[in-house]
């Protein structure tokens, strides 16, 4: 499901409101025009049934990467955009950086030898985390960031990890699809949870 393109500039407040109603923005890779999506079905990653491979468990246990939160948000989102075709336009980067500065958008980063080698970013509102994109320059770098994210969300009693669209990458972690109506019900319950992504 998609709403019509909005020609006006993206606004951080409008983006937050859209998330709370089940929508998220993506830019056309060719024109940069923003469209709003609310998929049916919607893909989510279960926090209590998150699946990880044996090799990934070993990478986490051996602490192959130094995992950090919000130390390089703009570098993470720009790294996620470094591909042949991307929906992460300059306008998207600008508005999500504003959301980061306001405490709503966050990055989970993996570092090795002092270099940023992987990570992900998303938006947190109430007990809902909306995963946006991830990147990896070394095997398992983004996956370790995701493991760290799930642990953090569980620790802080989040109720929903939204991954938007299903693909084979998220499916390996136990992601599954639910009807849009079911998603909106879960979203409403998650938004009512009083928690924080960051340490209080």
C-alpha positions in Angstrom: 0.0 0.0 0.0 1.3 3.4 -0.9 0.1 7.0 -0.7 0.7 9.6 -3.3 4.0 11.4 -3.7 4.3 14.6 -1.7 6.2 17.3 -3.5 6.8 19.4 -0.4 10.0 19.0 1.6 10.2 16.3 4.2 9.4 17.4 7.7 10.7 15.6 10.9 7.4 16.1 12.8 5.4 14.7 9.8 7.7 11.7 9.5 7.2 10.8 13.2 3.5 11.1 12.8 3.6 8.9 9.8 5.5 6.2 11.7 2.8 6.3 14.4 0.2 5.6 11.7 2.1 2.8 10.0 3.7 4.7 7.2 7.4 5.4 6.3 9.0 7.4 3.5 11.3 6.2 0.7 12.8 8.2 -2.1 12.7 7.2 -5.7 16.3 6.2 -6.7 16.1 8.1 -9.9 14.1 11.2 -9.2 14.4 11.6 -5.4 10.7 12.1 -5.1 9.3 10.8 -1.7 6.6 8.2 -1.5 4.9 6.9 1.7 4.5 3.2 2.2 2.4 1.0 4.5 3.0 -2.6 3.3 0.3 -5.3 3.5 1.6 -7.7 4.7 4.2 -6.1 7.0 7.4 -7.8 8.1 8.4 -7.9 11.7 11.2 -9.5 13.7 10.1 -11.3 16.9 12.1 -10.1 19.9 11.4 -13.2 21.9 12.1 -15.7 19.1 15.0 -14.0 17.4 17.1 -16.6 15.6 20.9 -16.4 15.1 23.3 -18.9 13.5 26.1 -20.7 15.4 28.8 -18.7 13.6 27.1 -15.4 14.5 26.8 -16.5 18.2 30.6 -17.2 18.1 31.3 -13.7 16.6 29.2 -12.1 19.4 30.8 -14.3 22.1 34.3 -13.6 20.9 33.6 -9.9 20.7 35.1 -9.6 17.2 33.6 -6.1 17.0 33.3 -3.2 19.3 29.6 -2.3 19.4 28.6 1.3 20.0 25.4 3.3 20.0 24.9 6.7 18.3 28.6 7.6 18.0 28.5 8.0 14.2 24.8 8.2 13.1 25.3 10.3 10.0 28.2 8.0 8.8 26.0 5.0 9.3 23.1 6.4 7.3 25.4 7.5 4.5 27.1 4.1 4.5 23.7 2.5 4.1 23.1 4.7 1.1 26.3 3.7 -0.7 24.9 1.3 -3.3 24.0 1.4 -7.0 20.4 2.2 -6.3 19.2 3.6 -3.0 16.0 5.1 -1.6 18.1 7.0 1.0 18.3 10.4 -0.7 20.0 13.5 0.6 16.6 14.7 1.8 16.1 11.4 3.7 19.6 11.7 5.3 18.9 15.3 6.3 15.5 14.6 8.0 16.7 11.4 9.8 19.8 13.3 11.1 17.3 15.8 12.5 15.4 13.0 14.1 18.7 11.7 15.6 19.5 15.1 17.0 16.0 15.1 18.6 16.5 11.7 20.2 14.2 9.6 17.9 16.6 8.1 15.3 19.5 5.9 16.5 22.4 3.9 15.1 23.9 0.7 16.3 27.5 0.5 15.0 30.2 -2.2 14.8 33.8 -1.1 14.8 37.1 -3.0 14.3 40.5 -1.5 14.7 39.0 1.9 15.2 37.2 1.8 11.8 33.4 1.7 11.3 32.8 -1.6 9.5 29.0 -2.1 9.9 25.8 -0.9 11.5 22.2 -0.1 11.2 19.8 2.8 12.0 16.2 3.2 12.8 13.6 5.2 14.6 12.3 4.6 18.2 8.9 5.8 19.4 7.5 4.4 22.6 8.1 0.7 22.6 8.4 0.4 18.8 11.6 0.4 16.9 11.3 0.9 13.1 14.4 -0.6 11.4 15.4 1.3 8.3 18.6 0.0 6.8 22.0 -1.7 7.6 25.4 -2.0 6.0 28.4 -4.2 6.4 32.0 -4.0 5.2 33.1 -7.1 7.0 31.3 -10.5 7.4 28.8 -10.4 10.2 29.4 -6.7 11.0 25.8 -5.7 10.4 24.4 -8.9 11.9 26.2 -8.3 15.2 24.7 -4.8 15.3 21.3 -6.4 14.9 21.9 -8.9 17.7 23.0 -6.0 19.9 19.8 -4.0 18.9 17.5 -6.9 19.7 19.2 -7.4 23.1 18.8 -3.7 23.9 15.1 -3.7 22.8 14.3 -6.7 25.0 16.1 -5.2 28.0 14.1 -2.0 27.6 10.7 -3.8 27.2 10.2 -2.8 23.6 7.2 -4.6 22.0 7.8 -4.2 18.3 10.7 -4.5 15.9 9.4 -3.4 12.5 11.5 -4.5 9.4 8.9 -3.2 6.9 9.4 -5.6 3.9 10.3 -9.3 3.9 13.5 -10.4 2.3 15.9 -13.4 2.8 18.3 -11.4 4.9 15.7 -10.7 7.7 14.0 -14.0 7.3 17.1 -15.8 8.6 16.5 -14.1 11.9 12.9 -15.3 12.2 11.2 -12.4 10.6 7.6 -13.1 9.5 4.8 -11.3 7.8 1.5 -10.2 9.3 -1.6 -8.5 7.9 -1.5 -4.7 8.0 -4.5 -4.6 10.4 -2.6 -6.9 12.8 0.5 -4.7 12.5 -1.4 -1.6 13.3 -2.9 -3.2 16.4 0.6 -4.3 17.5 1.9 -0.8 16.7 -0.7 0.9 18.9 0.1 -1.3 21.8 3.8 -0.7 21.4 3.4 3.1 21.2 1.7 3.0 24.6 4.7 1.5 26.3 6.8 4.0 28.4 10.4 3.2 27.7 13.5 4.7 26.2 16.1 3.4 23.7 18.8 5.2 25.6 19.9 4.9 29.2 17.9 7.0 31.5 
